[in-house]
């Protein structure tokens, strides 16, 4: 994470530039491997009803949950 970047959390409304849709973060998945550095994926429920994983680089928080 870059300095000044907000942490995303479950419930945040985000825009995914990779797929061109908005959605809600429903889970955060950290993938760890002994062969490479860990990666963080965000499970997103998109406006069309689909659910998929996205990486931080494709996401922008448009509304932060308060919970």
N, C-alpha and C positions, 0 to 999 in steps of 0.2 A: 504494500500500500504506500502511495506517495504521501509526503508530508502535506497536511491540510485536507486530505481526502476524508470524507465522513465514512464511518463504518456503516455498512448496510445491515439491516436487521429484518427479521421476519415481520411482515406487515407493512413494510415500506412499499409505496407505489413507485415503480421504476419505468423508464422507457428503455427498451432494448433496441439499439441501433442495428444490431446484427440481423434481426428479423423484422424491424420496422413496426413493432407493436408495443403497447404499454401493458403492464401487468403488476401483480402483487407477489412479493417474495414470500414463498410458503415454506422454504427450508434452506438451510445452508449446509453444504456438504464439503468436508475437507478430505481430499484424497491424498493419502500418504503412501509413499513407495520407497523402498531402500535404494532404488536405482535412479531416482530423480527427486528434486525438491517437491514439497507438498504443494497442491493446487487447491484453490477454493472455487467451488461452483455454487451457483445460486439456482434453486429450483423455482421457476416462475409460473404462475397461473396467468396466462395471457387473456386479453380481452375477447378472443375468439373461443375461449373455453379450453384451449390446449394447455398442456403442462410440459415444460422442457427445461433443460439445464442451460445456463448461460455463464459466461465468465465476466468478471468485474470490468474488463476493458470495453465491453459492449454495452454496459449499463450506466444510466444516469438516474439518480434518485430525484423524483419529481415531487414527492410528498413523504415525509418521515412519519412513521407511526410513533405514538407517544408511549406505547406499552412496553 
